[in-house]
Amino acid sequence: MNSNQSPTIPATILVVDDKPDNVRLLSTILTEQGYQVRKALNGKRALATVQEFPPTLVLLDVMMPEMNGYEVCANLKASPKTSSIPVIFLSALDDASDKVKAFDVGAVDYITKPFQGKEVLARVANQLIIQNQQRLLQHQTKQLQELVDRLQKEIKDRQNVELALRLAQNKSDHLLLNILPAAIVENLKKGEGSAAERFESATVLFADIVDFTSLAASISPLELVRFLNKIFSKFDELTEKHGLEKIKTIGDAYMVAGGLPVPMADHVGAIANMALDMQDAIADFKTDTGEPIQIRIGINTGPVVAGVIGTKKFIYDLWGDTVNVASRMECQGLPGYIQVTSAVCEQLKERYVLEERGAIAVKGKGELIVYWLKAKK
């Protein structure tokens, strides 16, 4: 690795290990990546170094004489000055109980010796990214709070200050909740960040308007936007009704999910009910020439990763194979139909009427057996 290469996020890292060879090796790996490195050969020296020169992150050995790594980490977390410094343990101890103890005292990660240089760099970089994002979000939250404080001070000079403040706060909360899920908004307000999270079970629905291109060509842009707004506003009402989370709209496509960011017992059933209600709702809409509007709907269920990325125009989004297949279910469906995967069918077959469509070729997945969701039993 080029010794002149700088890391994505500059950082000072304290390496703590009673084995000089380990300290030298880790120092070389980190320095070549562009990090600044400080060293300590025992726990007491590590604590003194942290107080004098607070590092960005600590790589800490467990088994050391006089004061072991657990004790060092506990001391760091007990001090307000050092409690926010992330600690990654490096140890030859590979028992689950050792790792649990490490996390109990405040560690953010655990690397088992003998370690690989690439693994160390990857885990260090990951923690620095998380720390940087949390710091950025806390700064943005502080700026938002400062703005709110200034507005409150100005409003106090006016009549009906209580009512004015309440209305302003309600408006602010409403705007935030229109952008992000309530649970994510609460985390941002507390400065806890909004790192991506894996959900082992969630259900994703995609819907789009059939022959939208022809519709768009036949009416003015303003009329088109108004028409879409009426349809999607109705879908938004259904999302609220079924306790689901609207993710986004893309052109004429509508995406909604169940089971996140707050887990839900029967998110597959809730999405199924949403899809059936969407079919009923779209029947109320027609073109200027009286032609009925139809939608295609696709549904899949499984694990997803969800979170907020970027630093501007936040959006809560989903990623993963489950999402991709749900999108394929919609794209390869038929007008007026709800196409679902076998995973969805398995959970709905006792309560809903489903009809096997057969095998279709799905990009990246080969042939999949899919089904039409018809109605409740």
N, C-alpha and C positions, 0 to 999 in steps of 0.2 A: 504493500500500500504506500502511496506517495506521502512522505512525511510532511509535505507542505499543504496537503489537503485539509481544509477546514471542515468541521462537522456542520451539519445543517443548523444546529442550535449550539452556539458556543457555551461551554460550561467548565466549571472547576470541579474535579472529582477527587474525593478523599479515599485513598485505598488503605484499608486497615487489615493487617495480617501479621502474625508473629513469625512467619516464614519469609525471610528476605528474598528468596528466589521467587516466591509467588508475587511479592510486591514489585520486584523488578519486571517480571513478565507482564503483569497487568499494566504497569506504568508504561512499558514499551508499546503495548497494544493500543492503549488509550491515547498516548502522545502522538503516535503515528496517525491516528484518526483526527488529530487537531485539538484534542481536549487538553486543558491544563490539569496537571496531576499533583496532589499533595499526598504524603505518605505518613503512615504511623504504624509502629511495630507492636503496639499494645493498646489496650482499651483506654487506659488513663491518658496516654499521650493523644489518642484520637479525640477524646472529649476536650482536652486543652486546645488542640488545633482547631476544632470546630468553633469554639468560643472566640478564638483569636481571628481566625480566617474562615468564616462560614462558607462551606462549599455548596455547590448546586445539588450534588448527589453524593451518597456514601456507599462504597462497596465494602462490605463488612464480613470478616471471617467469624465463624461461630466459636470454634475451639481455640481459646487463647488463655494463657496463664493469668492468674490474679483476677482479671475481669473478663468474662466471656462476652461473645457478641450479643447475646440476649440482654445482658445487663447494660451494655453500651447503648443498645437501641432504646431500651426502656428509659435510660437517663436522657437521651436526646428528645424523646417524645414527651417527657415530663417538663421540659423547659419551653416556655412560650417562644423563646428566641430561636430554638432549633427544631421545634415540633413539626414544622412543615417541610423539613428537608427529607426527601425520599431516601429510604435505606434498602439496598439490595443485598441479601445475604449470599455468601459463597461458602459452601461447606461440603466436606466429604460425607457428612451425615445425610443419609438418603431415606430415613424412616419417615413415614407420614406424620408421626407425632412431632418430629423435629421441625418439619415444615409448618405444621399448624401452630406450634409454639412461636415460630418466627413471625407469622402473620399476627398472632395474638399480641405481640409486643410492639407491633406497628410497622413491620416490613411491608414493602410494596411488591417484592419479587424474591425468588429463591433460585439460585443457580447451584447445581450439584457439581462438585469436583470429581474427577479432573474436568475442567471446563474447556470449551472451545472458544477461541478468540472471536469468531463471528457471532457466536451466541451471546457473548458478553456485550459486544458492540450493539447487537440488535436490541437486547433488553434495556441497555442504557439509553439508547436512542428513543425507544418506546416510552420510557418513563419521563424523559426530558420533553417529549412532545406533549404528553398528558399534562405535565407540570406547566408547560408554556401555555397550553390552551386554557387551563384553569386560571392562570394568572391573567390572561387576556380577558376571559369572561368576567372575572372579578373586577377588573379595571372598567370594563364596559358597564357592569352593574353599578359600580360606584359613580360613574359619569351620569348614568340614568338617574340615580338617586339624587345626585347634586342638582340635576335639572329639575326634578320634582320639587326639591327643597326650595329652589329659587322661585318656582311658580307658586308654591304655597305662601311664601313670604309676600309676594305681590298681591295674591288674592286676599290676604288678611286685611289689606287696606280698603277693601271693597265691602259693600253691604252684603248681608247674607253669606258670610264667609263659610259657614259650615256646609251649606247647600252647595256652594261653588266648589269647595274642595272635594265633596263627595262625588259630584258629577265628573270632575276632572279625573279622579281616581278610577271611577267606573269606566270612563272612556279609555283610559290607559290600559286597564286590565282587559277590556273588551278587545282592544286592538291586538294586544299580545296573544290573547286566546284565539284570535282569528288566524294567527300565524303559526303558533306552536301548541301542542297538547298541554293541558293544564298541569300535569305532573312535571313536564319539562320547564314550564314557566316558573313553577315554584322553586325548582332547583336553581334556575338562573337568578331568581330574586335572592336566594340564600347564598349565592356565590359558590354553589357546589359543582358548577360545570354541567356539561351535557354530553359526556363521552358516549360513544356508540355502545350499545348493549345487545347481547344475543338473547333472543326469545326462542325457546325450544318448540313452542307451539303457538302459531298465529295463523290467521286465515286472511287471504288477500283477494280482493275483487277488482277487476278492471271492467269498465263498460265504455263503449263508444257509440256514437250515432252513425247509423248506416247511411251511406251515400251522402256524407256531409259535404264533400267537395262540390257536388252538384247544387246542394242547398246554398252553399256559400256564394256560388257564382250567380245565383238567381235573385239575391237580395242585397241591399246596401250593407256596408260594414257595420254601421250603427244598428241597423235592424238585426243583423246577425248576432251581435254582442247581446242585445236585449233578449233575443230568443234563447240563446244559450244560458243567459243569466236566469231566466224563468225556469228552465229545465234543471239546471244545477242547483238552484235555490230549493227546488222541490226535493232533489236528492239529498241536499244538506239537512232538510227536515227529517228525512228518513234515517239519516245517519244518527241524528240526535235521538230519534225514537227508539232505535235498536241499540243504543249505547256503544256505537262504533267510532272509529277515528278516521275522519277524512284526511287523506294524505296530500293529494294535490289534484289539479286538473291540468291536462296538457292538450291544448287545442280543444277538440271535441271529446277527449277521453277523460274519464272520471275514475279515480283510484281511492279505494277505502279499505281499511283493515280492521280486524277484530283480534282481541287478545293482547293489545299493546297500546300505549306504554304501561297501562295497568292490566294485569292478567285478568282473564274472563273465563268463567267456567265453560260456557257453551258458545264459543265464538264462531264455530262452524255453523251452528243453527242460526245464530244471529245474522251472519252474512247471508245464509240461504233465505231467511225471511226478508232481508234487505233487497236481495235480487228479485224475489217475487213481487215485492212492493214496487220496485223500480219498473217492472214490466207493466204493472197496473197504472202507475203514474204516467208513463210515457204515452199511454193510450189516450190521454187527455190533450195531447199536443198534435197539431197538424200544421202543414205548410200553408202558405197563402192561397195555394190552389186547392186546398182541401185534402192533400195527400197525407196519409198517416205517417208518423215518425216511428221508426223502429230502432232498437238498440241491440248490440251484441254484448253478452256478458260472459266473462270467464272467471272461474274461481279455482284456487288451489290452497292447500293448507300444509304447514310444516314449519321448520325452523327458519328464522330470518334474523338479520342484523338491522337494528334501527338506531337512529341518532341524528344529531345536528352537526353538520360540517360547514367549514368556511367561517369567515369573520364578518360578512355582510349579507344582508337579505336572507336571514336564517330560514331554513326549511327543514322540517322533520321528515326524513326520508327512510326508505327501506331498501335493503340489498339482499341478494342471495338467490339460490336456485329456485326456491319457492316462489319468489317474486317473478322471476323470468318465465317460469312455467305458467303462472297465472296469466301473465300477459299473452303468452302463446295461446292459452285457452280462449281468450277473447278474440285475438287476431284470426284464429283458425276456426272460429265458431260460425254460426249462421244467424242471419237477421231474425230477431224475435226469440232467440233461444238462449238458454243459460247452459254453458258447457262447463263441466267440472271434471276433475281428475278422479282416479280410483281412490285416492286417499280421502277425498271429500265424500265420495259415494259411500265408502265404508262407514263413515260416521253418521251419515244421514239416512241410510237405506231402511232403517226401522221406522222412521218418522215421516219420510217424504217419498213421493213417487218419482222414481228415476228410471230412465230408459237408456240402455246401452247403445251408443252410437257405433262403437267398434274401434278399431285401431286407426290412428292417424299418425303421420310422421311429424315429429316435433323436433325442431332444430336443436342440436346438442344433446337430445335425449333418445333419438331413435323413434321407434313406434311405441305409442302409449294407448292403452285402452281408456276411452273417455266416455262420459255419460251426459245425457240431458237431464237437468233438474226441471221437473214438470210442475209439481205442486206439493202441498202438505197432504199427508194421508188423512 
